[in-house]
Amino acid sequence: MTPSALPALFISHGSPDTVIADTAAAAWMRGLAADIPRPRAIVVASAHFEVSGGVAVSADPRPETVHDFGGFAPELYQLEYPAPGEPELAQRIAHDLEAAGFAARALERHGFDHGVWAPLKLIYPDADIPVVALSVDPNRGPDHHYSLGQALAGLGREGVLVIGSGSFTHNLREAFPALRAGQRQLDVPEWVSGFTEWMDSRLAEGKVDALLEYRKRAPFAVENHPTDEHLLPLYVAMGAAGQRFTATRMHDSADFGVLSMAMWRFDPAMAETPAI
């Protein structure tokens, strides 16, 4: 019997200190590994790994933990995530992406930004599963990243977990006052809930065309994503589930009132059984 493919996941990684915070999202991530088969390797498309004009795949055997943020508690800067890389997988992904028409390259001496290591430290704290990081292109939109994900669609059948790590909403200008004051639990404003409800409905219904044009169609799209690099990993995960998928929201909470911590699971649709 052929084993079922792993799902692809979209993780809202939130503020860097989510990894040490007592929040609903952090608690949920700590329990996620029990709900999916253990992967043999993980590929993370991170909103903080930005490369213009192409796709980069990390190929270090021992990537360093990069603390790419400032102004947080000193203990956060002491955290490490010593998961190994997998250069052979990285090289193969770069080759497959090139074959699919992407300008892709394997990149050495590239560590794990917090979009990679912070959620993984909660989900797989033992850091014993090889991890490869994948870049997003801030100058290319959802269509590009959905196609990028589709080029990775076979990985789930090989036991490789594809994760898009970003944020379901990401307006830092609106979040900073509450973040500085340490006010994580605030009411969610209508301009955030209106956007997330629209996205929720289209994801659950599999309305790919509408989702690819979210900046034109979704209410308050630009208010929630002044720039869309933090939503682009969602499209990588969505594409990695294949041409037909089932989308399931796994978790829903908010930090600082305006940062949606929604998490989504994309399962490949089962092939129809031919009539006998």
N, C-alpha and C positions, 0 to 999 in steps of 0.2 A: 504493500500500500504506500502510495506517495504521501509523505508528510505534508501537512497543511503549511502554507506560507505564513511567515511571521507578518503581523500587521506593520504598517508604518505609522509613526506617531508624530503629532505636533505637540511640543511642550512649550508653554509660556514660562520662561525661566525667571522672569521678574527681576527685581533689584538684586545686585550681587549678594546682598546679605540674606537673601532668602535661604541660603544654605545653612545659616546659623539661627534663623528666626523661628519663632513659634507661630506658624501660620497654617491655615487650612491647606494651602497649596503644598507647603513643605511636608506636612504630615502625609498628604496623599502620595507625593512622590516617593516617600520612604516605603510605601506599601505596594508600589506599582510592580516591582519585579515578581511578586507572587502571582500576578494576574496574567503573565505572558510567559511562553517558553523561554528558557535561557538561551540567548543568542551566542553564536560562536565568535561574532565580531559585531561592532557597532559603527555605523557611519552617521556622523552628525553634521547637518547643514546648519551652520551658525550665523545668526544675524551680525555677529561681530567679526566674522572672517570675510571681509569685503575685498573683492578683486574685480576691477573693471576690465572689460574686454575679453574675458575668458573665464575658465573655471580652474581653480587650484585644488589639489587633493594632497593633504599632508602625508608625507612618506617617511617621517622619522621613526626609527625603531623605539626610541625612548623620548617621547615629546616632553618638554618642560611644562610646568603649570604657570600660566601667565596671569598676573594680577593686573588686569587692564582696566583699573578703576581707581578712584581716589576718594578720600574723605569718609571712609568707613571704619568700623572698629578694628583695632590692631590685630585681633585674633584672626580676622578674615585673611590677612596677608600671610599668616603662618600656615594656612591650609595648602596641602598638596594633593594632587591626584595623579599618582604614578602609574596609571594604566599604560601598557605597552602600545606602541603603534603596530601596524602591519604593512610594511612597505610593499610586499607582493600584492596585497589586495589594493593598495593605493595605486600602484602602477597599472594593474588590470582595469580599475575603474577609469583612470585617465585614458587608457587605450580604448576602452569601450565608448567613452564619451566622444573621443575624437572620431571614432567610427560612426557615431550618431550625428556628427556635424558640429560638435562643439570644439572651440579652441581650448583644449584641456592640457594640463601638465601636472606631474607629480612634483611637489614642493618639499624640499628638505629643509631642516632647521626651522621648522614652524611648530610652535607649541600650541597647547590647548588654551584658548581664550575662555572667559567665564561662561560664555554661551554653551561651551562644550562641557567644561569640568564641573561647574556648579550644579546643574541638574543631575549629572551622572554621579556625583558624590552622594546625593540623596538616594538615587535609584539603585546604583550598584556601588555601595561604599567600599567594597573590597578592592576595587580597581584592578580586577583580575581578568577582564575581558578586553581584547585588543580594540582600539578605537582609531578611526580615521576621520579627520575633519574635512569638510567640503565647503567651499566658498560660495557666497552669493554675490551677485553683481548689482550694486545699487543703481546702476544706470539702465538696467533691464527690468521689465515688469513681470507680472504674474505669468503671462504666456510663456516666457522664456524659462521660468523656474518650474512651471508645470511640465514642460517638455524635458527639462533636466531630470526631474523626478521620474518621468516615464522611462528615460534611458537607464534608470537604476532598478526598474521594476522586477528584474529577475533575482535580485539579491535576497529578497525575503524567502524565496524557495530554497536558498542555500544556507539558511540560518543566520543571515546578516540582518540586523535590525537597523532600519533607516529612521532617523529622528530629525525632524525639523525643529530647531530651537530658536524661538523668537519671542513674540508677545502678541496676544490677540488684539490688544490695543496698546498704543505706545506714544503718548503725548507727554514727554518729560517736562515740558514747560509747566503743564498743569499739575504734574505729580510732585515737582520739587518742593513746593511749600509744605505739603503734608509729609514728604520724606524727611525734610530737615527737622520738622517738629516731631517726628516719630509717630505720626498719626496714621497707622495702617488701616484701621477699621473705620471707614467713613461711608456715608451713603453714596451710592452710585448715581451720578447725574444722568439726566435723560439723554444727553448727547452721547453718552457711552452706552447706555442700555439700548437705545434705538439702533445703534450700529451693531452691537453684539446679537441682538434679536434677529436682525436681518441676516447676518452671517450664519447664525445657528440654523435658521430655516433653510437657507440655500444649501448649506452643507448636508443637513439631514436629508434633503430631497435630491441631492446629487446634481444640483443645477450648476454644472461646470461653467457654462458660457457666462452666466450672471456673475459667478465668483471671479472669473478672469477679468471682468469689467467692473469690479467692486468700486473703483474710484469714481466711476460715472454713475453707478446705480445705487450704491448703498447710502443710506442717510448718514450724515456726519462723517463720511469717510475721511476727508482731509483733516477734520478736527481730531480724529482718533489716530491717524497716521499721517502727520505732516510730511514725513518721508516714509516710504513703505518697506525699508530693509528688514524691519522686524516682523512683517507679515509674509515676506517672500518665502521663508522656510516652510510655512504652511503649504504652499503650492508644491514645494519639493516633496513633502510627505504625501500629499494628495496624489501626485503623479506616480510616486513609487509604489502605490497600491495597484497600478495598472489601469487599463482603459475603463474598466467597470469596477466600482468599489462601493463599499458600505461605510458611511461615516457615522461614528458614534462619539458623542461628547462624554468624556470620562470624568471630567472634573470641571467645576465652575465656582470661582470665587474672585474677589477683587482685592487688590492692595492699594492703599492710599486713595481709594474711591474711584480712580480713573484708570488703573492698570488692570485690565482683565487678565486673570490667570487661567483662562479656559484651556483645557487639554483635550485633544481629539485623537481618535484612533481610526485608521483607515485600513479596512480589511478588503483584500481582493475578492470580488464577487466569484462565487463558485460557478464553474463552467456548467452550462445546461446539459443535462443528461440526454443523449440522443434517443429519439423514439425507436422502439424495437419493432 
